[in-house]
Amino acid sequence: MRLPLPFHKGVSHMAEVFDTLLLLALPASGKSEVRNYLTHKDPARFHMGPTVQLDDYPYVHLQIRLDEELVKRGQPRLFHSYDGGPFNAGWHWGALIRLLDEDYAEVRSGVAEVPAQAALHLFERLDRASVQAGGEARIAALDEALRAELAGVLEAEARALYEEKAKNVPESLEGRTVVIEFARGGEMNLVPLPDGYGYAGSLRHFSAELLARAAILYIWVEPHESRRKNRARARPDGQGSILFHGTPEPVMYEEYGRDDMGELLAAARKEGTLPITAGGVDFDIPFARFDNRIDKTSFLRGDPSEWTEAEVAPLDAAIFPATEALWAAVQSR
């Protein structure tokens, strides 16, 4: 039997919503699906306002495209070790966070960035974020003529990125929830993970303004299940899509073979929080974990009219307590 949502009645809704929600998990673990569920029918029940979504995958996609164009011209890649392979330096992960932090500041300002030369402006941002994360301005080091040629080839794609970003900037964030999705990890056999990798290597690159407002909902999936779901979601034409892109298999082993969430939680200073030190300041970020080790979310990729009570009930039974625990941690901050 197919039923309309929600399946729960008599829930007392609160006006308060999460300000900034970090949705964290290994690839294909259900981040986007969970966001869709939390906001689909009764967002107030989960303390969610209308969402503004930020994700680092569009930047990764354009980094891949830049490497592809360089290889076509007989030049070495700037970002990845080989085609479909991992990053060639750990600081690239922190650079992506710096880019997300810039997008967050843009959203909070209410003023969308509309550069006249989208690709060149993006190149400048990529370099600046890399330097801020402890890396190098590799695009600026290219020959000027080559850089201009690459900008011309990638202008349309860069322009599309900025246009999507502009659509995402509301006039006001009052009553809204900013949702930031990303995955982090490292090679499965490395303990601890090298500097720059995992959540410890990335969360420290967010601004104090963001961390002071943030709460973390972590979707718990084992690495082997993440790999299975990654293969299942990938579509041949989905590499520009947040929902249907597939992470290359070597990357799944070398950069998402494990994550460091367990180590971070073991060092928590306060129950229900995740400890992060950024810019010399300690933050105890409200934290909750949704257990998706037995897949409860893949059905959410289908049309909501096709969701059944038998599918939704176990999901809701796990995710509602997680959001309530997270809200309690936010309230006690």
C-alpha positions as CSV (number, residue, x, y, z in Angstrom):
1,M,0.0,0.0,0.0
2,R,1.3,3.5,-0.9
3,L,0.5,6.2,1.6
4,P,1.0,10.0,1.6
5,L,3.6,11.4,4.0
6,P,4.0,12.0,6.9
7,F,3.0,8.8,8.6
8,H,3.1,10.4,12.0
9,K,0.3,12.5,13.5
10,G,0.0,14.7,16.5
11,V,3.7,15.8,16.5
12,S,4.2,19.2,18.2
13,H,6.1,21.4,15.7
14,M,8.6,24.0,17.0
15,A,9.3,27.2,15.2
16,E,13.1,26.9,15.7
17,V,15.1,25.3,13.0
18,F,18.8,24.2,12.5
19,D,20.8,27.2,11.3
20,T,23.6,25.5,9.5
21,L,23.5,21.7,9.1
22,L,26.6,19.7,8.0
23,L,25.5,16.4,6.4
24,L,28.6,14.2,6.5
25,A,29.1,10.6,5.2
26,L,31.2,8.5,3.0
27,P,30.2,8.7,-0.7
28,A,26.8,7.3,-1.7
29,S,25.8,6.8,1.9
30,G,22.6,8.8,1.6
31,K,23.4,12.4,2.2
32,S,21.2,13.9,-0.5
33,E,18.5,11.4,0.1
34,V,18.4,12.2,3.8
35,R,18.2,15.9,3.0
36,N,15.3,15.3,0.6
37,Y,13.5,13.2,3.2
38,L,14.0,15.8,6.0
39,T,12.5,18.5,3.9
40,H,10.0,16.7,1.8
41,K,6.7,16.8,3.6
42,D,7.0,18.0,7.2
43,P,10.4,19.8,7.7
44,A,9.4,21.5,11.0
45,R,9.2,18.0,12.6
46,F,12.9,17.6,11.9
47,H,13.7,21.3,12.9
48,M,14.4,22.1,9.2
49,G,13.5,25.3,7.5
50,P,13.5,25.9,3.7
51,T,17.0,24.8,2.7
52,V,19.9,26.5,1.0
53,Q,22.2,23.7,-0.2
54,L,26.0,23.9,-0.6
55,D,28.1,21.0,-1.9
56,D,31.7,20.7,-3.0
57,Y,31.2,18.3,-5.8
58,P,30.6,21.0,-8.5
59,Y,34.2,22.2,-7.7
60,V,35.6,18.7,-7.9
61,H,33.9,18.2,-11.3
62,L,35.5,21.4,-12.7
63,Q,38.9,20.4,-11.3
64,I,38.5,17.1,-13.2
65,R,37.6,19.0,-16.3
66,L,40.6,21.3,-16.0
67,D,42.9,18.2,-15.6
68,E,41.3,16.7,-18.7
69,E,41.9,19.8,-20.8
70,L,45.5,19.9,-19.6
71,V,46.1,16.3,-20.6
72,K,44.7,17.0,-24.1
73,R,47.4,19.6,-24.5
74,G,50.2,17.4,-23.2
75,Q,50.4,19.0,-19.8
76,P,50.5,17.4,-16.4
77,R,47.4,17.3,-14.2
78,L,47.1,19.9,-11.4
79,F,44.7,18.1,-9.1
80,H,44.6,14.3,-9.6
81,S,47.3,11.7,-9.8
82,Y,45.9,10.0,-12.9
83,D,42.6,9.8,-14.8
84,G,39.9,8.6,-12.3
85,G,42.5,8.6,-9.5
86,P,42.9,10.4,-6.1
87,F,44.1,13.9,-5.4
88,N,47.8,14.3,-5.7
89,A,48.1,16.3,-2.5
90,G,46.2,16.2,0.8
91,W,45.7,20.0,0.9
92,H,43.2,19.8,-2.0
93,W,40.6,18.6,0.6
94,G,41.0,21.7,2.7
95,A,40.9,23.9,-0.3
96,L,37.4,22.6,-1.2
97,I,36.3,23.5,2.3
98,R,37.7,27.0,1.9
99,L,35.6,27.3,-1.3
100,L,32.5,26.1,0.5
101,D,33.2,28.7,3.2
102,E,33.3,31.4,0.6
103,D,29.9,30.2,-0.7
104,Y,28.5,30.2,2.8
105,A,29.6,33.8,3.3
106,E,28.0,34.7,-0.1
107,V,24.7,33.1,1.0
108,R,24.8,34.9,4.3
109,S,25.5,38.2,2.6
110,G,22.5,37.9,0.3
111,V,24.5,39.2,-2.6
112,A,25.3,36.7,-5.4
113,E,28.6,36.8,-7.2
114,V,28.4,37.4,-10.9
115,P,31.9,37.6,-12.4
116,A,32.3,39.0,-15.9
117,Q,34.9,36.3,-16.7
118,A,33.6,33.2,-14.9
119,A,36.5,30.8,-15.6
120,L,39.3,33.2,-14.8
121,H,37.5,34.2,-11.6
122,L,37.1,30.5,-10.7
123,F,40.8,29.9,-11.4
124,E,41.6,32.7,-9.0
125,R,39.4,31.2,-6.3
126,L,40.8,27.7,-6.7
127,D,44.3,29.1,-6.3
128,R,43.5,31.3,-3.4
129,A,41.8,28.4,-1.6
130,S,44.7,26.1,-2.3
131,V,47.2,28.6,-0.7
132,Q,44.9,29.2,2.3
133,A,44.8,25.4,2.8
134,G,48.6,25.1,2.8
135,G,49.1,24.3,-0.9
136,E,50.1,26.0,-4.1
137,A,48.6,28.4,-6.7
138,R,49.1,25.9,-9.5
139,I,46.8,27.5,-12.1
140,A,48.6,30.9,-11.8
141,A,51.9,29.1,-12.5
142,L,50.7,28.0,-15.9
143,D,51.8,29.8,-19.0
144,E,49.6,32.8,-19.5
145,A,48.5,31.8,-23.0
146,L,47.7,28.3,-21.8
147,R,45.7,29.7,-18.9
148,A,43.7,31.9,-21.2
149,E,43.0,29.0,-23.6
150,L,41.8,26.8,-20.7
151,A,39.6,29.7,-19.5
152,G,38.0,29.9,-22.9
153,V,37.3,26.2,-23.1
154,L,35.8,26.1,-19.6
155,E,34.0,29.4,-19.6
156,A,30.5,27.9,-20.2
157,E,30.8,25.4,-17.5
158,A,32.2,27.9,-15.0
159,R,29.4,30.3,-16.0
160,A,26.9,27.6,-15.3
161,L,28.4,27.1,-11.8
162,Y,28.1,30.7,-10.9
163,E,24.5,30.9,-12.3
164,E,23.5,28.0,-10.1
165,K,25.3,29.6,-7.1
166,A,23.4,32.8,-7.7
167,K,20.0,31.0,-7.8
168,N,20.9,29.6,-4.4
169,V,21.4,33.0,-2.7
170,P,18.1,34.0,-0.9
171,E,17.2,37.6,0.0
172,S,17.2,36.5,3.7
173,L,18.2,33.4,5.7
174,E,15.6,34.0,8.3
175,G,13.8,30.7,9.1
176,R,16.0,28.8,6.6
177,T,18.5,26.0,7.1
178,V,21.8,26.0,5.2
179,V,22.7,22.4,4.4
180,I,26.4,21.6,3.5
181,E,27.1,18.1,2.2
182,F,30.5,16.5,1.8
183,A,32.4,13.3,2.3
184,R,35.9,12.8,3.7
185,G,38.2,9.9,4.4
186,G,41.5,8.3,3.5
187,E,43.2,5.1,2.7
188,M,41.7,2.1,4.5
189,N,44.9,0.8,6.1
190,L,46.3,4.2,7.3
191,V,45.8,4.9,11.0
192,P,45.9,7.7,11.8
193,L,45.1,9.3,8.5
194,P,47.7,11.7,7.0
195,D,47.5,15.4,7.6
196,G,44.8,17.0,5.4
197,Y,42.7,13.9,5.1
198,G,39.5,12.9,6.9
199,Y,37.1,15.2,8.7
200,A,39.9,16.4,11.0
201,G,41.8,17.6,8.0
202,S,38.8,19.5,6.5
203,L,36.5,20.8,9.3
204,R,39.4,23.0,10.6
205,H,39.3,25.0,7.4
206,F,35.8,26.4,8.0
207,S,35.5,29.9,9.4
208,A,34.7,30.6,13.1
209,E,31.4,32.1,12.0
210,L,30.3,28.9,10.3
211,L,31.5,26.6,13.0
212,A,29.7,28.6,15.7
213,R,26.4,28.1,13.9
214,A,26.9,24.5,12.7
215,A,25.5,21.2,13.8
216,I,26.6,17.9,12.3
217,L,24.4,15.0,11.2
218,Y,26.6,12.1,10.3
219,I,25.3,9.2,8.2
220,W,27.0,6.0,9.4
221,V,27.7,3.5,6.6
222,E,30.6,1.0,6.5
223,P,33.1,1.6,3.7
224,H,32.2,-1.7,1.8
225,E,28.5,-0.6,1.8
226,S,29.5,2.9,0.6
227,R,31.4,1.3,-2.3
228,R,28.4,-0.9,-3.2
229,K,26.0,2.1,-3.2
230,N,28.4,4.2,-5.2
231,R,28.4,1.6,-8.0
232,A,24.6,1.3,-7.8
233,R,23.9,5.1,-8.1
234,A,26.3,5.9,-10.9
235,R,24.8,6.8,-14.3
236,P,26.9,7.1,-17.5
237,D,25.6,10.7,-18.0
238,G,25.7,11.6,-14.3
239,Q,29.2,13.0,-13.7
240,G,27.9,16.6,-13.4
241,S,25.1,15.6,-11.1
242,I,25.3,15.6,-7.3
243,L,22.7,12.8,-7.1
244,F,23.9,10.4,-9.8
245,H,27.6,10.9,-10.2
246,G,29.9,7.9,-9.5
247,T,33.1,8.2,-7.6
248,P,35.9,6.3,-9.4
249,E,36.6,2.9,-7.8
250,P,40.3,3.7,-7.1
251,V,39.3,6.8,-5.2
252,M,36.8,4.8,-3.2
253,Y,39.7,2.7,-1.8
254,E,42.5,5.3,-1.6
255,E,40.5,8.3,-0.3
256,Y,37.3,6.8,1.2
257,G,38.6,3.5,2.4
258,R,37.8,4.6,5.9
259,D,37.0,7.9,7.7
260,D,38.2,9.3,11.1
261,M,34.8,10.0,12.7
262,G,35.4,7.4,15.4
263,E,38.7,8.9,16.4
264,L,37.2,12.4,16.6
265,L,34.3,11.3,18.7
266,A,36.6,9.4,21.1
267,A,38.2,12.8,21.8
268,A,34.9,14.6,22.5
269,R,35.1,17.1,25.4
270,K,31.3,17.1,25.8
271,E,28.7,14.5,25.1
272,G,26.7,15.0,21.9
273,T,29.5,17.1,20.3
274,L,32.4,16.8,17.9
275,P,35.6,18.6,18.9
276,I,37.3,20.7,16.2
277,T,40.1,23.3,16.6
278,A,40.1,26.0,13.9
279,G,42.2,29.1,13.9
280,G,43.5,28.2,17.4
281,V,39.9,28.2,18.8
282,D,38.2,25.1,20.2
283,F,34.7,24.3,19.0
284,D,32.4,21.6,20.3
285,I,30.0,21.1,17.4
286,P,26.6,19.6,18.2
287,F,26.7,16.1,16.7
288,A,24.3,13.2,16.1
289,R,24.7,9.9,14.1
290,F,22.1,8.3,11.9
291,D,22.8,4.6,11.5
292,N,22.4,3.7,7.9
293,R,24.6,0.6,7.9
294,I,21.6,-1.4,6.9
295,D,20.4,0.6,3.9
296,K,17.3,2.6,4.8
297,T,17.6,5.4,2.2
298,S,18.1,4.1,-1.4
299,F,14.4,4.0,-2.0
300,L,14.3,7.8,-1.6
301,R,15.9,8.2,-5.0
302,G,12.5,7.2,-6.5
303,D,9.5,9.5,-6.8
304,P,8.0,10.3,-3.4
305,S,4.6,9.1,-4.7
306,E,6.2,5.6,-4.9
307,W,7.5,5.6,-1.3
308,T,5.7,3.0,0.8
309,E,5.0,2.9,4.6
310,A,7.1,-0.3,4.8
311,E,10.1,1.6,3.4
312,V,9.6,4.9,5.3
313,A,8.8,3.4,8.8
314,P,12.3,2.0,9.5
315,L,14.0,5.1,8.1
316,D,11.9,7.4,10.2
317,A,12.3,5.3,13.3
318,A,16.1,5.8,13.0
319,I,16.3,9.4,11.7
320,F,13.8,11.1,13.9
321,P,15.6,10.3,17.2
322,A,18.8,11.4,15.6
323,T,17.5,14.8,14.7
324,E,15.9,15.2,18.1
325,A,19.2,14.4,19.8
326,L,21.0,16.9,17.5
327,W,18.4,19.6,18.3
328,A,18.9,18.9,22.0
329,A,22.6,19.3,21.6
330,V,22.1,22.6,19.7
331,Q,19.9,23.9,22.5
332,S,22.5,23.1,25.1
333,R,25.3,24.7,23.2
